Amino acid sequence: MTKQLSLVGLLVDDRGEMAPQVQEIITQYGTEIIGRFGVPSPSKEMGLITLVMETESGQIEELRSQLTSIEGVEVQVASFLENKEEKKDSVTS
């Protein structure tokens, strides 16, 4: 399976309460995470975390599934194929 670059965005409600659960899951994918950035909302009640990952799509779906099983966590993913030839083929298929 082909690795891809992905941006994973997490919106975490009640971040003070949910942070330990979210962090535990993210840590499991540490070897696939290239970068991480997190900021709290102005009220400090919610948090936005972005992850940059290089991994197979199955890993992204596993991460998404685990995170969305936590009430109050929303996940959005944008993925980009690494190999330009594969990307070109997938657009024309």
C-alpha positions as CSV (number, residue, x, y, z in Angstrom):
1,M,0.0,0.0,0.0
2,T,1.2,3.5,-0.8
3,K,2.1,6.0,1.9
4,Q,0.5,9.4,1.6
5,L,0.9,12.8,3.2
6,S,-2.2,13.8,5.3
7,L,-3.4,16.7,7.3
8,V,-5.5,15.6,10.2
9,G,-7.5,18.2,12.0
10,L,-9.1,17.6,15.4
11,L,-11.6,19.8,17.2
12,V,-11.8,18.8,20.8
13,D,-14.7,20.1,23.0
14,D,-14.0,20.4,26.7
15,R,-10.3,20.1,26.1
16,G,-9.3,20.0,29.7
17,E,-11.3,16.9,30.2
18,M,-10.7,15.2,26.9
19,A,-7.0,15.9,26.4
20,P,-5.6,12.8,28.2
21,Q,-7.7,10.4,26.1
22,V,-6.9,12.3,22.9
23,Q,-3.1,12.4,23.7
24,E,-3.1,8.7,24.5
25,I,-4.4,7.8,21.0
26,I,-2.2,10.3,19.2
27,T,0.9,8.9,20.9
28,Q,0.1,5.5,19.4
29,Y,0.7,7.0,16.0
30,G,3.9,8.9,16.9
31,T,6.1,7.3,14.3
32,E,3.8,8.4,11.5
33,I,3.4,12.0,12.8
34,I,5.8,14.4,11.1
35,G,4.4,17.5,12.8
36,R,1.8,18.6,15.3
37,F,0.3,22.0,16.2
38,G,-2.3,22.7,18.8
39,V,-4.1,25.9,19.9
40,P,-6.9,26.5,22.4
41,S,-10.0,28.5,21.5
42,P,-10.1,32.0,23.0
43,S,-12.4,30.7,25.8
44,K,-9.9,27.8,26.4
45,E,-12.9,25.4,26.4
46,M,-12.1,23.9,22.9
47,G,-8.8,23.0,21.3
48,L,-7.8,22.6,17.7
49,I,-5.0,20.2,16.9
50,T,-3.5,19.6,13.5
51,L,-1.3,16.6,12.6
52,V,0.9,16.2,9.5
53,M,1.3,12.5,8.9
54,E,3.0,10.2,6.4
55,T,1.3,6.9,6.4
56,E,-1.0,4.5,4.6
57,S,-4.7,5.4,4.3
58,G,-5.7,2.5,6.6
59,Q,-3.7,4.0,9.5
60,I,-5.5,7.3,9.0
61,E,-8.8,5.6,9.1
62,E,-7.9,3.7,12.3
63,L,-6.8,7.0,13.9
64,R,-10.0,8.7,12.9
65,S,-12.1,5.8,14.2
66,Q,-10.3,5.8,17.6
67,L,-10.5,9.6,18.0
68,T,-14.2,9.9,16.9
69,S,-15.1,7.3,19.5
70,I,-14.4,10.0,22.1
71,E,-17.5,12.1,22.6
72,G,-16.8,15.7,21.7
73,V,-14.0,15.0,19.2
74,E,-14.5,15.9,15.6
75,V,-11.9,14.8,12.9
76,Q,-11.3,16.0,9.4
77,V,-8.7,14.6,7.0
78,A,-7.1,15.8,3.8
79,S,-4.7,13.4,2.1
80,F,-2.3,13.8,-0.8
81,L,-0.7,11.0,-2.7
82,E,3.1,11.1,-2.6
83,N,3.8,9.5,-5.9
84,K,2.9,11.9,-8.7
85,E,2.4,9.1,-11.3
86,E,0.0,7.3,-9.0
87,K,-1.8,10.6,-8.4
88,K,-2.0,11.2,-12.2
89,D,-3.4,7.7,-12.7
90,S,-6.0,8.1,-10.0
91,V,-7.3,11.3,-11.5
92,T,-7.8,9.8,-14.9
93,S,-9.4,6.6,-13.6
